[in-house]
Amino acid sequence: MVADKPTDTANEQNDKLDVLKSTQTVVKKALDKLGYPDEVYELMKEPVRMMTVRIPVRMDNDKIKIFTGYRAQHNDAVGPTKGGVRFHPNVSEKEVKALSIWMSLKAGIVDLPYGGGKGGIVCDPREMSFRELEGVSRGYVRAISQIVGPTKDIPAPDVFTNSQIMAWMMDEYSRIDEFNNPGFITGKPLVLGGSHGRETATAKGVTICIEEAAKKKGINVEGARVVVQGFGNAGSFLAKFMHDRGAKVIGISDAYGGLHDPDGLDIDYLLDRRDSFGTVTNLFKNTITNEELLELDCDILVPAAIENQITEDNAHNVKATIVVEAANGPTTLDATRILSERGILLVPDVLASSGGVTVSYFEWVQNNQGYYWTEDEVEEKLQKVIVKGFDNVYRTAETRRVDMRLAAYMVGVRKMAEASRFRGWI
Ligand code: GLU
């Protein structure tokens, strides 16, 4: 099939779905609202450093395959840059850049001593053996070793990367450094200096945001009707936490579709099915589509899957009182405006998903001290950090009369802009 020549409207449409463009738009608005001159935006619209690497790996068929990888360091005025590395066939330079800006915003919102960084390798881990994955992981670290390190830029897990991959990367870096260096990377297995609570940290952070948002809207989480789109790391742990907290999880979904039961789904059973079969919804007959799931009558809607799910086409049909973005970029800017005009409280991704990097920070602190905390200590500290971040964003939205996304960006850029100014960069 020959694709139609894109029209202006199609281009405009693409721009709306372009994560880098929409991130830059809100960063610009936030800096304007805060009264910063244009050169601050000029500095912040792109990463200060971007590295592209080519990684040769001997595959299981004995042939060499060359992988492309990226590492973006958005702004290191506040401290070393920090952020995950994703393994995905769709990784692109543009996406990695946008994600590094988001990491700067997250660090600013929860007040961590970091700037944002992000990395990615164009590959499909679902089609690679364990040995090939190890080769790509080690090759990536060798390729970027000059610009990363515990006081420069600290990687972590992201889409399709996990604690095993962090362990290989840590081992490779320690070999290059010639000493054991756990603070180079976070999200490691516990036995290699990982932190308690890192695996569930993103979902815990989202849970805390839901609790805070529910208080503002006078909703009791116990008995509240919750819909979660996505049943991956964030979505499935979150559904479990909500279920254990007494909420009624009435809808969940994965890539194959959604399940709906107005009386509440049996989350423990669904998790068990998922763990046994790898998927859930395709095991059932009466499924609904992901589009229908987003429009279910509920109190709390959590998009925890992929980008651009709530758009100007369906934002008018969202029936939730609170929308909490556990995924990155699930709501377009037009949809953000529509939800906000309709009085729906939107907790934006850069705030809601900051639990992961917060516990990563705790892991790095523990590595630096060589002194390890209990799970309770981690949870208690996470609770304080996220509540403070939420309050700051909520207060900014109220006092400056802006939507929660713009408020989050205002809080997120402020420290970085100040630090850049004090350093004499702008
Ligand atoms: N990849 C996660 C994020 O996007 C975690 C980053 C980190 O732990 O440094 O927030």
Residues whose N, C-alpha, C, O or C-beta is under 5 A from the ligand:
A	BS01	LIG	K82 G83 G84 I154 A156 P157 D158 S353 G356 V357 S360
